[in-house]
Amino acid sequence: KVYQVDDLKELLDVDCDIIITCAYGKMLPEELINKPRLKAINVHASLLPKYRGGAPIHWAIINGDKTSGVTIMYMAKKMDAGNIISQKSIPIKDDDTTSTLHDKLSILGKDLLLETLPSIINKTNQSIVQDETKVSFAYEIKRSDEHISFNQKGCDIINKIRGLNSSPLAYFLLNNEECKVWEATFTPKKDLEPNKIVEISKKTLGISCQDGIIYLKTIQPFGKKKMDVSSFLNGIDKEKLKNYTIS
């Protein structure tokens, strides 16, 4: 049966052996967590206790992590703080985005859940308490997190672009209009003033940052569809953008 409920306490009348949540985004009432015979477990897209919260995949990439993973844990009254039952990790590749890593972790989580459930059902599993000294949080992405500051280092800018692809997308302001960035590359270079359009041609749009140039590849100008940067450049006066200051 499928239950669509506004008040989760309605589920207290449902006779079930176990509750499994994944990317649910709400706290279950304590009485619901403890009601099933095998209690309630959660599939979380990080290696807990790192990145408790609703946006662990985004922040792993934004922060430049090299490894991510999935944790299966017992649910507790506190957010993502229950005992860890099992974990599995995977590398984050340089070309991974939140979208691609999400898809990889969904498969990893499914496989780990199938591996872990028999020991939960048989009550032969062992769980460990999370180390509170190693806790970090991955709160939901705020609007202010989406803005690109070209005063940063190039690798940090690229990580933000990757970490917000494909939603909600990183952006900067061009002629006071929002321009979202899907893909970009970075080339190190010294002695550049950040926040300037330093290269512009038929196929190239380069913006200076703290330690080099960010070359835009795929963007989404305000009110338009996603496009490669050469298509965008075909429809604008490139002379007006030379040495333009980005905000």
C-alpha positions in Angstrom: 0.0 0.0 0.0 1.0 3.6 -0.6 0.3 6.1 2.1 0.2 9.9 1.4 -0.1 11.6 4.8 0.4 15.2 6.0 0.8 14.0 9.6 3.3 11.2 10.0 1.7 10.2 13.2 -1.0 8.6 11.1 1.5 5.9 10.2 1.5 4.8 13.8 -1.5 2.7 13.0 0.3 0.9 10.2 1.7 -2.5 11.2 5.2 -2.8 9.7 8.5 -4.5 10.4 10.8 -1.7 9.4 10.9 1.9 8.1 13.5 2.9 5.5 14.0 6.6 4.5 16.3 8.1 2.0 16.5 11.9 1.1 13.3 12.4 3.0 14.1 15.8 4.5 11.9 15.6 7.6 12.3 14.3 11.1 10.2 11.3 11.9 8.4 11.4 15.3 10.3 9.5 17.9 7.4 7.1 18.5 7.3 6.3 14.8 11.1 5.6 14.8 10.7 3.0 17.6 7.4 1.5 16.6 8.5 -1.1 13.9 9.9 -4.4 15.2 13.2 -3.6 13.5 13.0 0.1 14.1 13.7 2.8 11.4 16.8 3.1 9.3 18.1 5.9 7.0 20.2 5.8 3.8 22.3 8.9 3.9 24.6 10.2 1.1 27.7 10.9 3.1 30.3 9.1 5.2 28.8 10.1 8.6 29.5 11.8 10.9 30.7 14.1 8.1 28.0 16.1 6.4 24.9 15.6 8.4 22.0 17.4 6.7 20.1 17.9 3.5 22.9 18.7 0.9 25.8 16.4 1.5 26.5 15.7 -2.1 26.6 19.4 -3.0 29.0 20.3 -0.2 31.3 17.4 -0.8 32.1 18.7 -4.3 32.0 22.4 -3.4 34.6 21.7 -0.6 36.8 19.8 -3.0 36.5 16.4 -1.3 38.1 13.4 -3.0 35.9 10.8 -1.5 32.1 10.4 -0.8 29.9 7.5 0.1 26.8 6.2 1.7 25.9 5.5 5.3 23.1 3.2 6.6 22.2 4.1 10.1 19.5 3.7 12.7 17.3 6.8 12.9 17.5 8.9 16.1 15.7 12.0 17.4 18.6 14.2 16.3 19.3 14.8 12.6 21.5 12.1 11.0 22.9 11.3 14.4 21.9 7.6 14.8 24.2 4.6 15.2 26.0 3.6 12.0 25.2 0.1 10.7 27.3 0.1 7.5 29.2 2.4 5.1 30.7 2.3 1.7 32.8 4.9 -0.1 33.6 5.9 -3.7 36.1 8.4 -5.2 34.9 11.8 -6.4 36.3 12.3 -9.9 37.6 15.6 -11.1 34.7 15.8 -13.7 32.0 14.7 -11.2 29.1 17.1 -10.6 26.4 16.9 -8.0 24.2 15.3 -10.6 26.6 12.5 -11.6 27.7 11.8 -8.1 24.1 11.6 -7.0 23.4 8.9 -9.6 26.5 7.0 -8.5 25.5 7.2 -4.8 22.0 6.1 -5.6 23.3 2.8 -7.0 25.8 2.5 -4.2 23.1 3.1 -1.6 20.8 0.5 -3.2 23.5 -2.1 -3.2 24.6 -1.4 0.3 21.0 -1.5 1.6 20.5 -5.0 0.0 23.8 -6.2 1.6 22.9 -4.7 5.0 19.2 -5.6 5.4 19.7 -9.4 6.1 21.8 -8.6 9.2 19.2 -6.1 10.4 16.4 -8.6 9.9 18.3 -11.4 11.6 19.5 -9.0 14.3 23.1 -10.0 13.8 24.3 -6.6 12.7 26.6 -4.4 14.9 26.2 -0.6 15.0 28.6 2.0 16.2 28.0 5.3 17.9 29.0 8.4 15.8 32.1 10.3 16.9 30.6 13.7 17.8 34.1 15.3 17.6 34.1 14.6 13.8 30.6 15.9 13.1 30.2 18.4 10.2 27.0 19.7 8.6 25.8 20.1 5.0 22.9 22.5 5.3 20.6 23.2 2.4 22.0 25.5 -0.3 21.1 29.1 0.2 20.7 31.7 -2.5 23.9 33.4 -1.3 25.8 30.1 -1.8 25.0 30.1 -5.5 26.8 33.3 -6.4 30.3 33.0 -7.9 32.9 35.4 -6.5 35.8 35.7 -9.0 38.0 37.0 -6.1 38.5 33.3 -5.1 41.0 30.8 -6.3 40.2 29.1 -9.6 39.9 25.6 -8.2 37.3 26.8 -5.6 35.2 28.4 -8.3 35.3 25.3 -10.5 34.3 23.2 -7.4 31.3 25.5 -6.8 30.2 25.2 -10.4 30.5 21.4 -10.3 28.8 21.3 -6.9 25.8 23.2 -8.0 25.4 21.4 -11.3 22.6 20.6 -12.3 20.6 22.3 -9.5 20.4 25.0 -8.4 23.4 26.2 -10.6 26.1 28.7 -9.8 25.7 32.2 -11.3 27.3 35.6 -11.7 25.9 38.9 -12.9 26.5 40.1 -16.4 25.1 43.6 -17.3 23.1 43.3 -14.1 21.5 40.1 -15.3 21.9 36.6 -13.9 24.0 34.2 -15.9 24.1 30.6 -14.7 27.1 28.5 -15.3 26.9 24.8 -16.1 30.5 24.1 -17.1 33.8 25.9 -17.0 37.6 25.2 -16.9 40.4 26.9 -15.1 43.9 27.9 -16.4 46.4 29.2 -13.8 48.0 32.6 -14.6 49.7 35.2 -12.4 49.3 38.9 -12.1 45.7 39.3 -13.2 43.2 41.6 -11.6 40.2 39.4 -10.6 36.6 40.0 -11.8 37.5 41.1 -15.4 36.6 39.6 -18.7 40.2 39.2 -19.9 39.7 37.1 -23.0 36.8 37.2 -25.5 36.6 35.9 -29.0 34.2 34.0 -31.2 34.5 30.9 -29.1 36.2 32.0 -25.8 35.0 33.9 -22.8 37.6 34.1 -20.0 37.1 35.8 -16.6 40.1 36.5 -14.3 40.1 35.2 -10.8 42.6 35.2 -7.9 45.1 32.9 -9.6 44.2 32.6 -13.2 41.4 32.5 -15.8 38.0 30.8 -15.7 36.9 29.8 -19.2 33.1 29.5 -19.5 32.0 26.5 -21.6 28.3 26.1 -21.0 26.1 28.8 -19.6 22.5 29.9 -19.3 21.9 33.6 -19.7 18.9 35.2 -18.0 15.6 34.2 -19.7 17.3 31.8 -22.1 18.1 28.1 -22.5 21.3 26.4 -21.7 23.9 27.0 -24.5 27.6 26.6 -25.3 29.5 29.8 -24.8 30.2 30.2 -28.6 26.5 30.4 -29.3 26.1 33.1 -26.6 29.0 35.1 -28.1 27.5 35.0 -31.6 24.6 37.2 -30.4 26.4 40.0 -28.5 28.7 42.9 -29.0 32.0 41.5 -27.8 33.8 44.8 -27.9 31.6 46.1 -25.1 32.6 43.2 -22.8 36.4 43.6 -23.1 37.8 44.4 -19.6 34.2 44.4 -18.3 34.0 44.0 -14.5 32.0 41.0 -13.3 29.7 41.2 -10.3 
